Amino acid sequence: MAFTSSTLSSALSALNPVPEVNPNASALPGGAALQTLIDGLAFYALAIAVAVLIGGAAAWALGSNTGNLEWATNGKRATVVAACSAVLVGAASVLVRFFYGLGTQVR
Protein backbone atom coordinates (compact mmCIF):
# COMPACT_ATOMS: atom_id res chain seq x y z
CA MET A 1 0.00 0.00 0.00
CA ALA A 2 1.48 3.33 -1.06
CA PHE A 3 1.10 6.35 1.13
CA THR A 4 0.20 9.60 -0.52
CA SER A 5 0.11 13.00 1.09
CA SER A 6 -3.68 12.88 1.41
CA THR A 7 -3.70 9.49 3.14
CA LEU A 8 -0.89 10.61 5.44
CA SER A 9 -2.75 13.83 6.23
CA SER A 10 -6.00 12.00 6.99
CA ALA A 11 -4.13 9.46 9.12
CA LEU A 12 -2.45 12.23 11.14
CA SER A 13 -5.69 14.15 11.61
CA ALA A 14 -7.38 10.97 12.84
CA LEU A 15 -4.61 10.48 15.41
CA ASN A 16 -4.62 14.07 16.64
CA PRO A 17 -7.93 15.78 15.94
CA VAL A 18 -7.77 19.53 16.43
CA PRO A 19 -11.06 21.17 17.38
CA GLU A 20 -12.23 24.15 15.40
CA VAL A 21 -12.20 27.46 17.25
CA ASN A 22 -15.05 29.83 16.47
CA PRO A 23 -15.00 32.92 18.71
CA ASN A 24 -18.49 33.91 19.77
CA ALA A 25 -19.16 36.64 22.35
CA SER A 26 -22.60 35.27 23.17
CA ALA A 27 -21.38 31.69 23.75
CA LEU A 28 -20.64 32.35 27.43
CA PRO A 29 -22.33 34.60 29.95
CA GLY A 30 -20.65 37.95 30.40
CA GLY A 31 -19.70 38.51 26.77
CA ALA A 32 -21.49 41.86 26.65
CA ALA A 33 -19.91 42.93 29.93
CA LEU A 34 -16.48 42.00 28.62
CA GLN A 35 -17.09 44.04 25.45
CA THR A 36 -18.13 47.02 27.60
CA LEU A 37 -14.98 46.61 29.71
CA ILE A 38 -12.77 46.51 26.60
CA ASP A 39 -14.47 49.63 25.21
CA GLY A 40 -13.91 51.42 28.53
CA LEU A 41 -10.25 50.42 28.62
CA ALA A 42 -9.80 51.70 25.07
CA PHE A 43 -11.38 55.01 26.11
CA TYR A 44 -9.00 55.38 29.06
CA ALA A 45 -6.00 54.44 26.90
CA LEU A 46 -6.96 57.09 24.35
CA ALA A 47 -7.58 59.70 27.06
CA ILE A 48 -4.12 59.03 28.49
CA ALA A 49 -2.62 59.21 24.99
CA VAL A 50 -4.22 62.63 24.46
CA ALA A 51 -2.88 63.90 27.78
CA VAL A 52 0.63 62.60 27.01
CA LEU A 53 0.46 64.07 23.50
CA ILE A 54 -0.45 67.51 24.86
CA GLY A 55 2.22 67.36 27.56
CA GLY A 56 4.84 66.06 25.14
CA ALA A 57 4.08 68.73 22.57
CA ALA A 58 4.26 71.42 25.27
CA ALA A 59 7.60 70.09 26.54
CA TRP A 60 8.91 69.89 22.98
CA ALA A 61 7.88 73.48 22.27
CA LEU A 62 9.26 74.85 25.53
CA GLY A 63 12.48 72.89 25.17
CA SER A 64 13.00 74.04 21.61
CA ASN A 65 12.29 77.70 22.41
CA THR A 66 14.47 77.82 25.53
CA GLY A 67 17.35 75.76 24.12
CA ASN A 68 16.80 72.95 26.61
CA LEU A 69 17.69 69.90 24.53
CA GLU A 70 16.64 67.41 27.20
CA TRP A 71 13.10 68.79 27.35
CA ALA A 72 12.89 68.98 23.56
CA THR A 73 14.07 65.39 23.16
CA ASN A 74 11.77 64.04 25.86
CA GLY A 75 8.87 66.03 24.41
CA LYS A 76 9.50 64.57 20.95
CA ARG A 77 9.66 61.08 22.40
CA ALA A 78 6.43 61.55 24.37
CA THR A 79 4.65 62.97 21.32
CA VAL A 80 5.68 60.06 19.09
CA VAL A 81 4.87 57.44 21.74
CA ALA A 82 1.43 58.95 22.37
CA ALA A 83 0.64 59.06 18.65
CA CYS A 84 1.81 55.46 18.15
CA SER A 85 -0.18 54.26 21.16
CA ALA A 86 -3.33 55.92 19.79
CA VAL A 87 -2.77 54.16 16.46
CA LEU A 88 -2.31 50.81 18.22
CA VAL A 89 -5.44 51.27 20.33
CA GLY A 90 -7.43 52.14 17.24
CA ALA A 91 -6.04 49.25 15.22
CA ALA A 92 -6.02 46.66 18.02
CA SER A 93 -9.12 44.74 16.99
CA VAL A 94 -8.11 44.79 13.31
CA LEU A 95 -4.62 43.54 14.17
CA VAL A 96 -5.98 40.76 16.38
CA ARG A 97 -8.45 39.69 13.67
CA PHE A 98 -5.67 39.75 11.06
CA PHE A 99 -3.36 37.53 13.10
CA TYR A 100 -6.27 35.27 14.09
CA GLY A 101 -6.97 34.84 10.39
CA LEU A 102 -3.32 33.95 9.80
CA GLY A 103 -3.48 31.47 12.65
CA THR A 104 -6.51 29.72 11.21
CA GLN A 105 -4.56 29.02 8.04
CA VAL A 106 -1.86 27.04 9.88
CA ARG A 107 -2.16 23.35 9.13
KASUL-V726116 format. One record per residue. RES is the residue in one letter. PSI is psi in degrees with one decimal (999 if undefined). NEAR is the number of other ideal C-beta (glycine too) atoms within 10 Angstrom. D_LAST is the distance of its C-alpha to the last C-alpha in Angstrom with 1 decimal. Layout:
res=RES psi=PSI near=NEAR d_last=D_LAST
res=RES psi=PSI near=NEAR d_last=D_LAST
This chain:
res=M psi=126.0 near=3 d_last=25.2
res=A psi=136.9 near=4 d_last=22.8
res=F psi=130.0 near=8 d_last=19.1
res=T psi=172.7 near=8 d_last=17.0
res=S psi=-32.5 near=7 d_last=13.3
res=S psi=-38.6 near=8 d_last=13.1
res=T psi=-35.9 near=11 d_last=15.2
res=L psi=-42.0 near=10 d_last=13.3
res=S psi=-43.7 near=11 d_last=10.0
res=S psi=-34.1 near=11 d_last=12.2
res=A psi=-40.7 near=10 d_last=14.0
res=L psi=-39.4 near=10 d_last=11.3
res=S psi=-28.7 near=11 d_last=10.2
res=A psi=-33.3 near=8 d_last=13.9
res=L psi=-36.7 near=7 d_last=14.5
res=N psi=77.4 near=6 d_last=12.2
res=P psi=132.6 near=8 d_last=11.7
res=V psi=122.3 near=8 d_last=10.0
res=P psi=147.6 near=5 d_last=12.3
res=E psi=142.5 near=6 d_last=11.9
res=V psi=120.1 near=9 d_last=13.6
res=N psi=95.8 near=7 d_last=16.2
res=P psi=132.9 near=9 d_last=18.7
res=N psi=115.0 near=8 d_last=22.2
res=A psi=-26.5 near=10 d_last=25.3
res=S psi=4.8 near=7 d_last=27.5
res=A psi=-29.2 near=8 d_last=25.6
res=L psi=154.1 near=8 d_last=27.5
res=P psi=143.9 near=7 d_last=31.1
res=G psi=3.6 near=9 d_last=31.7
res=G psi=-41.9 near=13 d_last=29.1
res=A psi=-38.7 near=10 d_last=32.0
res=A psi=-38.4 near=9 d_last=33.6
res=L psi=-39.9 near=11 d_last=30.5
res=Q psi=-40.9 near=11 d_last=30.3
res=T psi=-40.8 near=10 d_last=34.0
res=L psi=-43.6 near=11 d_last=33.6
res=I psi=-41.6 near=12 d_last=30.9
res=D psi=-41.0 near=9 d_last=33.2
res=G psi=-41.7 near=10 d_last=36.1
res=L psi=-38.4 near=11 d_last=34.3
res=A psi=-39.0 near=14 d_last=33.4
res=F psi=-47.6 near=11 d_last=37.1
res=Y psi=-38.7 near=10 d_last=38.3
res=A psi=-41.4 near=16 d_last=36.0
res=L psi=-36.2 near=15 d_last=37.3
res=A psi=-41.4 near=10 d_last=40.9
res=I psi=-39.6 near=14 d_last=40.6
res=A psi=-39.7 near=20 d_last=39.2
res=V psi=-44.4 near=12 d_last=42.2
res=A psi=-43.0 near=11 d_last=44.6
res=V psi=-38.2 near=17 d_last=43.2
res=L psi=-44.3 near=18 d_last=43.3
res=I psi=-46.8 near=13 d_last=46.9
res=G psi=-40.7 near=15 d_last=47.9
res=G psi=-41.0 near=20 d_last=46.1
res=A psi=-38.2 near=15 d_last=47.7
res=A psi=-43.4 near=14 d_last=51.1
res=A psi=-39.8 near=21 d_last=50.8
res=W psi=-46.0 near=20 d_last=49.8
res=A psi=-46.4 near=13 d_last=52.8
res=L psi=-42.1 near=13 d_last=55.2
res=G psi=-38.7 near=18 d_last=54.1
res=S psi=-38.9 near=15 d_last=54.4
res=N psi=-25.4 near=10 d_last=57.8
res=T psi=-4.3 near=10 d_last=59.3
res=G psi=13.7 near=8 d_last=57.9
res=N psi=99.5 near=14 d_last=55.9
res=L psi=-31.4 near=10 d_last=52.9
res=E psi=-45.5 near=9 d_last=51.2
res=W psi=-41.9 near=18 d_last=51.3
res=A psi=-44.1 near=18 d_last=50.2
res=T psi=-45.8 near=14 d_last=47.2
res=N psi=-35.3 near=16 d_last=46.2
res=G psi=-41.0 near=21 d_last=46.7
res=K psi=-46.4 near=16 d_last=44.4
res=R psi=-45.0 near=13 d_last=41.7
res=A psi=-38.8 near=19 d_last=42.0
res=T psi=-45.1 near=19 d_last=42.0
res=V psi=-41.7 near=13 d_last=38.8
res=V psi=-41.2 near=14 d_last=37.0
res=A psi=-42.2 near=21 d_last=38.2
res=A psi=-43.1 near=14 d_last=37.1
res=C psi=-38.7 near=11 d_last=33.6
res=S psi=-36.1 near=16 d_last=33.2
res=A psi=-38.8 near=17 d_last=34.3
res=V psi=-43.9 near=11 d_last=31.7
res=L psi=-38.6 near=12 d_last=28.9
res=V psi=-42.5 near=17 d_last=30.3
res=G psi=-33.8 near=14 d_last=30.4
res=A psi=3.6 near=11 d_last=26.9
res=A psi=-49.2 near=13 d_last=25.3
res=S psi=-35.2 near=11 d_last=23.8
res=V psi=-42.6 near=9 d_last=22.6
res=L psi=-42.3 near=11 d_last=21.0
res=V psi=-43.8 near=11 d_last=19.2
res=R psi=-37.1 near=11 d_last=18.1
res=F psi=-49.5 near=11 d_last=16.9
res=F psi=-28.7 near=10 d_last=14.8
res=Y psi=-42.1 near=11 d_last=13.6
res=G psi=-39.9 near=9 d_last=12.5
res=L psi=-40.3 near=9 d_last=10.7
res=G psi=-31.6 near=9 d_last=8.9
res=T psi=-15.3 near=11 d_last=8.0
res=Q psi=-8.6 near=6 d_last=6.3
res=V psi=130.0 near=6 d_last=3.8
res=R psi=999 near=6 d_last=0.0
